[in-house]
Amino acid sequence: MRNLAIAMSNVTHLQCAACGVQYPAGKLYNLCEKCGKPLLVHYDLERASRTLTRESLKSRVSSMWRYREVMPVSSDADIVTLGEGWTPLLRADRLGRVLGMNQLYIKDESLNPTQSFKARGMSAAVSMAKELGVQKVAAPSAGNAAGALAAYAARAGMEAHLFMPRDTPRANVVECIELGAHVTLMDGLITDCGAEVARRKDAEGWFDVSTLKEPYRVEGKKTLGYELAEAFGWSLPDVIIYPTGGGTGLIGMWKAFDEMEQMGWIGSDRPRMVTVQSEGCAPIVTAFEKGERFADMFSNAATVASGLRVPKAIGDFLILDAIRASGGSAVAVSDKALLAAVKEIGSLEGVFVAPEGGACLPALRKLIEREEVQLDERVVLFNTGAGVKYVEAFEQD
Ligand SMILES: *Cc1c(COP(=O)(O)O)cnc(C)c1O
């Protein structure tokens, strides 16, 4: 239908991250038809790098679409944007001093449209859905993904059908309704919501944009990796601490580092990737400690950091592979500690972080204690969302 436009994308094919089966570009996909694992997008990076140079970025748009040539959309007219990405990388000197560190940073993703980094993934996914003719999208969400999908679907003129646990933070639910989405609250966890989408999508004509069941969200999230490298003058930090639910951001950054190396922008050094989860839902930490490549379902998952309440991540092996290949680690922290950290970061740095972002601080303290992080290293904490969306969590305190 839109074959002319497709010629403008640098995507060569999609490939299953587990079994390696290849799929042609320019089509809608969910999981690998052979093995049920996530597909990843591959590019002709030599071609991309002819126009996408480090120099060229100086005059580019201040959003994640500055990395246009390594994004999957063919036609510029199909890009659905609210100005996502290109968020501040803040020095955290006052917090650093408390810890005895002098190169501590916060990547503040709360400045994205809909106040979380889910905007990056949904901008990419909805743009591709638009390009490929989708009219109705659906997703399960712990909260922020739903808000982001509601916003981008509205902007694209699509219907959004969102399924969230009943105890999702109220702000997320109100936001989705005001953005015109169809919202269903369910008794259960995000995995139950995902099963509901899967059960109904064919009959309803919905395209399922669940994390990693859809290959383009990770392409949006990978821009986190490009932005970090660009902000640090084409070097990478020593350590990245990432609050992990489905793991899209971590998987995306890991992919971005490889792409940048292939384009000759960075060398082979990688940051140590650290997953932080809540003790109330820590499937990746458990698998990491047991030396396993796939994570078991974490039973009775419960945490105020709703973005981390993912008891089973479909990309578990990609997260665990990246952590191990990087020499990184996986750490669980208590809800009490992550909530206390929100106040500590807020009062020292002026950033009202989401509970998920707060989790990075007690994780860093544990790593320092275990001597897995040295005080003079360059460390980035990810604040993935906005504290203001979680007022109930702080009022309970
Ligand atoms: C979704 C979410 C996360 C987890 O992100 P993944 O890429 O799924 O690991 C962390 N923090 C916040 C605020 C989120 O909304």
The ligand as an ORCA input file, in Angstrom:
! r2SCAN-3c Opt
* xyz 0 1
  C       7.245      1.347     32.842
  C       8.055      2.020     33.882
  C       9.259      1.473     34.323
  C       9.787      0.169     33.804
  O      10.184      0.313     32.478
  P      10.522     -0.957     31.566
  O      11.113     -0.419     30.348
  O       9.230     -1.670     31.362
  O      11.465     -1.787     32.354
  C       9.995      2.189     35.249
  N       9.560      3.359     35.731
  C       8.399      3.921     35.349
  C       7.985      5.220     35.942
  C       7.607      3.270     34.404
  O       6.472      3.818     34.004
*
